[in-house]
């Protein structure tokens, strides 16, 4: 295995390549970049240190929006997104209150992106599983949860529909239940504050 410095250098290059991907071109290269970054999130000893303060989620969010209709990009991209939240929990705070992101934040908010992905790919079992996993991470932020509840899309329906359609998929059931629990617990708190 390469040393920590080599891995950090590889990550920096991957982030630069991800920022410079042109929409509609180099699909195989894009997926390879995402897979390589995903692999680096599993480096036991240094994944957290490697990704800390790299803002890798910013170009990833842009890619997820740009390739919203491409299932293969969504699958690897949202998997990477989940791993980023797991290895660098502070990323959720960065996403909930973006600062100094400039043009990169001209895309849909992450709360809108996850809902759009769940709507567009509702028949794709792997994307629904990854999407519900990402949603369960995002709902841990009160700010994002409130934004999701304020959207026109019925998030409860999306979750229950996925759990009904893919009733035998254990991961969809787990992430669906976790998402519903967060929505109900925190949504109740929101309603109590408004009374």
Kinemage of the C-alpha trace (Angstrom):
@kinemage 1
@onewidth
@group {chain A} dominant
@subgroup {mainchain}
@vectorlist {calphas} color= white
{ca unk a 1} P 0.000 0.000 0.000
{ca unk a 2} L 1.223 3.477 -0.798
{ca unk a 3} L 2.321 5.826 1.975
{ca unk a 4} L 0.046 8.455 3.453
{ca unk a 5} L 1.711 11.261 1.479
{ca unk a 6} L 1.254 9.389 -1.795
{ca unk a 7} L -2.404 8.754 -1.012
{ca unk a 8} L -2.980 12.406 -0.132
{ca unk a 9} L -1.350 13.479 -3.384
{ca unk a 10} L -3.524 11.012 -5.296
{ca unk a 11} L -6.625 12.414 -3.582
{ca unk a 12} L -5.676 15.987 -4.473
{ca unk a 13} L -5.255 15.001 -8.121
{ca unk a 14} L -8.581 13.150 -8.121
{ca unk a 15} L -10.382 16.193 -6.688
{ca unk a 16} L -8.847 18.414 -9.382
{ca unk a 17} L -9.914 15.922 -12.061
{ca unk a 18} L -13.428 15.778 -10.585
{ca unk a 19} L -13.676 19.579 -10.687
{ca unk a 20} L -12.666 19.591 -14.345
{ca unk a 21} L -15.005 16.922 -15.687
{ca unk a 22} L -16.993 18.202 -18.649
{ca unk a 23} L -20.665 17.273 -18.611
{ca unk a 24} L -21.551 14.507 -21.035
{ca unk a 25} L -17.954 13.555 -21.748
{ca unk a 26} L -15.568 10.996 -20.356
{ca unk a 27} L -18.199 8.878 -18.560
{ca unk a 28} L -15.778 6.013 -17.900
{ca unk a 29} L -13.165 8.446 -16.594
{ca unk a 30} L -15.697 10.105 -14.298
{ca unk a 31} L -16.815 6.799 -12.837
{ca unk a 32} L -13.190 5.783 -12.351
{ca unk a 33} L -12.438 9.045 -10.516
{ca unk a 34} L -15.431 8.492 -8.216
{ca unk a 35} L -14.470 4.856 -7.600
{ca unk a 36} L -10.860 5.814 -6.831
{ca unk a 37} L -12.036 8.453 -4.363
{ca unk a 38} L -14.456 5.954 -2.824
{ca unk a 39} L -11.587 3.474 -2.429
{ca unk a 40} L -9.546 6.108 -0.565
{ca unk a 41} L -12.370 6.561 1.971
{ca unk a 42} L -11.712 2.986 3.089
{ca unk a 43} L -8.008 3.475 3.874
{ca unk a 44} L -8.123 2.516 7.535
{ca unk a 45} L -5.428 4.561 9.143
{ca unk a 46} L -5.729 7.872 7.362
{ca unk a 47} L -9.045 8.334 5.520
{ca unk a 48} L -10.325 10.921 7.981
{ca unk a 49} L -7.085 12.917 7.902
{ca unk a 50} L -6.843 12.649 4.117
{ca unk a 51} L -10.336 13.997 3.425
{ca unk a 52} L -10.438 16.539 6.257
{ca unk a 53} L -10.625 20.113 4.945
{ca unk a 54} L -10.400 18.978 1.293
{ca unk a 55} L -14.006 20.008 0.504
{ca unk a 56} L -14.300 16.950 -1.749
{ca unk a 57} L -18.079 17.140 -1.427
{ca unk a 58} L -18.261 20.395 -3.420
{ca unk a 59} L -17.257 19.042 -6.845
{ca unk a 60} L -19.119 15.820 -6.016
{ca unk a 61} L -22.384 17.717 -5.499
{ca unk a 62} L -21.896 19.431 -8.859
{ca unk a 63} L -21.292 16.071 -10.566
{ca unk a 64} L -24.339 14.518 -8.896
{ca unk a 65} L -26.505 17.337 -10.236
{ca unk a 66} L -24.947 17.352 -13.698
{ca unk a 67} L -25.370 13.596 -14.127
{ca unk a 68} L -28.719 13.207 -12.334
{ca unk a 69} L -30.093 10.954 -15.108
{ca unk a 70} L -27.053 8.652 -15.233
{ca unk a 71} L -27.623 5.753 -12.842
{ca unk a 72} L -24.003 4.570 -12.801
{ca unk a 73} L -22.704 8.021 -11.789
{ca unk a 74} L -25.461 8.396 -9.197
{ca unk a 75} L -24.686 5.002 -7.702
{ca unk a 76} L -20.959 5.579 -7.218
{ca unk a 77} L -21.391 9.288 -6.457
{ca unk a 78} L -23.941 8.852 -3.664
{ca unk a 79} L -21.896 5.954 -2.252
{ca unk a 80} L -18.914 8.296 -2.103
{ca unk a 81} L -21.094 11.010 -0.590
{ca unk a 82} L -22.190 8.640 2.197
{ca unk a 83} L -18.611 7.595 2.901
{ca unk a 84} L -17.506 11.240 3.060
{ca unk a 85} L -20.159 11.871 5.700
{ca unk a 86} L -19.015 8.779 7.606
{ca unk a 87} L -15.269 9.504 7.570
{ca unk a 88} L -15.665 13.290 8.010
{ca unk a 89} L -18.857 13.938 9.981
{ca unk a 90} L -18.174 17.694 9.893
{ca unk a 91} L -18.976 17.545 6.166
{ca unk a 92} L -22.664 17.464 7.108
{ca unk a 93} L -22.290 20.841 8.832
{ca unk a 94} L -20.490 22.219 5.764
{ca unk a 95} L -23.320 21.041 3.530
{ca unk a 96} L -26.045 22.352 5.821
{ca unk a 97} L -24.557 25.854 5.876
{ca unk a 98} L -22.340 26.366 2.828
{ca unk a 99} L -19.968 29.316 2.914
{ca unk a 100} L -17.573 30.640 0.310
{ca unk a 101} L -18.488 28.052 -2.315
{ca unk a 102} L -19.217 30.493 -5.124
{ca unk a 103} L -20.351 29.054 -8.443
{ca unk a 104} L -20.153 25.474 -7.183
{ca unk a 105} L -23.315 26.093 -5.168
{ca unk a 106} L -25.327 27.215 -8.183
{ca unk a 107} L -26.683 23.686 -8.350
{ca unk a 108} L -29.688 22.405 -6.458
{ca unk a 109} L -29.307 22.205 -2.715
{ca unk a 110} L -28.313 18.750 -1.537
{ca unk a 111} L -31.765 18.284 -0.010
{ca unk a 112} L -33.324 18.855 -3.441
{ca unk a 113} L -30.790 16.622 -5.172
{ca unk a 114} L -31.459 13.611 -2.966
{ca unk a 115} L -35.214 13.986 -3.430
{ca unk a 116} L -34.841 14.384 -7.199
{ca unk a 117} L -32.629 11.308 -7.385
{ca unk a 118} L -35.117 9.254 -5.361
{ca unk a 119} L -37.944 10.345 -7.680
{ca unk a 120} L -36.053 9.776 -10.944
{ca unk a 121} L -34.575 6.404 -10.012
{ca unk a 122} L -37.422 4.964 -7.940
{ca unk a 123} L -37.351 1.638 -9.807
{ca unk a 124} L -33.616 1.048 -9.346
{ca unk a 125} L -33.025 -1.053 -6.237
{ca unk a 126} L -29.356 -0.131 -5.711
{ca unk a 127} L -29.987 3.570 -6.187
{ca unk a 128} L -32.933 3.508 -3.815
{ca unk a 129} L -30.811 1.746 -1.197
{ca unk a 130} L -27.945 4.218 -1.589
{ca unk a 131} L -30.369 7.141 -1.794
{ca unk a 132} L -32.145 6.169 1.418
{ca unk a 133} L -28.765 5.682 3.081
{ca unk a 134} L -27.749 9.207 2.009
{ca unk a 135} L -31.124 10.581 3.093
{ca unk a 136} L -30.726 9.029 6.548
{ca unk a 137} L -27.348 10.771 6.859
{ca unk a 138} L -28.717 14.112 5.650
{ca unk a 139} L -31.701 13.996 7.999
{ca unk a 140} L -29.324 14.056 10.951
{ca unk a 141} L -28.928 17.774 10.239
{ca unk a 142} L -31.851 19.763 11.589
{ca unk a 143} L -31.341 22.417 8.913
{ca unk a 144} L -31.463 19.919 6.051
{ca unk a 145} L -34.394 18.066 7.590
{ca unk a 146} L -36.412 21.287 7.724
{ca unk a 147} L -35.549 22.043 4.096
{ca unk a 148} L -36.661 18.555 3.056
{ca unk a 149} L -39.935 18.918 4.939
{ca unk a 150} L -40.552 22.261 3.193
{ca unk a 151} L -40.154 20.766 -0.301
{ca unk a 152} L -43.177 20.014 -2.471
{ca unk a 153} L -42.047 16.403 -2.889
{ca unk a 154} L -43.591 14.164 -0.236
{ca unk a 155} L -40.523 12.569 1.327
{ca unk a 156} L -42.687 10.256 3.438
{ca unk a 157} L -44.305 8.886 0.289
{ca unk a 158} L -40.912 8.366 -1.396
{ca unk a 159} L -39.617 6.392 1.557
{ca unk a 160} L -42.717 4.277 2.105
{ca unk a 161} L -43.023 3.608 -1.629
{ca unk a 162} L -39.422 2.368 -1.800
{ca unk a 163} L -39.967 0.194 1.268
{ca unk a 164} L -43.129 -1.246 -0.296
{ca unk a 165} L -41.689 -1.850 -3.756
{ca unk a 166} L -38.469 -3.393 -2.408
{ca unk a 167} L -39.995 -5.109 0.593
{ca unk a 168} L -37.445 -7.942 0.601
{ca unk a 169} L -34.401 -5.642 0.493
{ca unk a 170} L -33.090 -5.436 4.041
{ca unk a 171} L -30.964 -2.326 3.509
{ca unk a 172} L -33.854 -0.360 1.998
{ca unk a 173} L -35.987 -1.355 4.973
{ca unk a 174} L -33.274 -0.323 7.466
{ca unk a 175} L -32.476 3.038 5.857
{ca unk a 176} L -36.155 3.696 5.189
{ca unk a 177} L -37.020 3.098 8.840
{ca unk a 178} L -34.082 5.202 10.008
{ca unk a 179} L -35.155 8.066 7.726
{ca unk a 180} L -38.776 7.848 8.847
{ca unk a 181} L -37.706 7.806 12.486
{ca unk a 182} L -35.598 10.956 12.032
{ca unk a 183} L -38.375 12.703 10.111
{ca unk a 184} L -40.988 11.849 12.710
{ca unk a 185} L -38.852 12.673 15.740
{ca unk a 186} L -37.417 15.917 14.446
{ca unk a 187} L -40.540 16.865 12.502
{ca unk a 188} L -42.531 16.545 15.706
{ca unk a 189} L -40.047 18.844 17.436
{ca unk a 190} L -40.465 21.365 14.582
{ca unk a 191} L -44.247 21.271 14.939
{ca unk a 192} L -44.062 21.667 18.730
{ca unk a 193} L -41.874 24.767 18.308
{ca unk a 194} L -44.377 26.291 15.860
{ca unk a 195} L -47.357 25.846 18.211
